[in-house]
Amino acid sequence: MNDPLSLSREFSTAVHSRAIDNCNDIEELRQVAQTLLRAWQMQAAFTADYGAKLLNIKPR
């Protein structure tokens, strides 16, 4: 999927990228990375569940 992000999502990504670039605290960076990893996995689970429901199949 190579669809471009919406303008608001591009803006949000840029804001958060700058915040990460400006962070010098390794513990804060770890916390951000762990939060993003959890959000990514939650999104993946939601997408799989939603897709399974649309296809009338049992999600894994």
N, C-alpha and C positions, 0 to 999 in steps of 0.2 A: 504494500500500500504506500504510494508516494503522493497522496493527496496533501496539499499544503494545509498548514494549520490556519485557523481563523485568526484575524488580526488580534483579537483579545487574548488568544492562547499564545501567539507569538510574543505579545507584549509581556505576558506573565512569565513566559520562559526566559525572556531577556532580563527581566527584573531579578528573577531568582538566580540566573546564571551570574549576574554581576555580584549578587550577595555572596555566592559561593566563591567567586574569584577573589573577593575582598576579605574573605575569612582566613585568619591565620591560626585559629584555635583548632587543634587536631580533634579534640573531644567534641567540639561543636560540629565539625565536618563529619565525624562518625555518626553523630545523632541525625544530621541531615541525610546522610547516606542510608541509614537504617530506616528512617521515616519514608524516604523515597522508595526503597526496596519493598517495604510493607504496602505502600500505596499501589505500586506496580503489580504486586501479586494479588491484591484485592481487586484491582481492575481486571486482571486476567481471569480471576475466578468469576467475577460478575459477567464478563463477556462470554465465557464458556457456558455458564448457566443460562444466560439469556438466549444464546444461540441454540442450545439444546431445547429450550422451551419452544422456540420458533419452529424447530424441526420435529417437535414431538418425540424427542429421544431423551433417554435418561442421562443426566450429566455425570461426569466422572467424579 
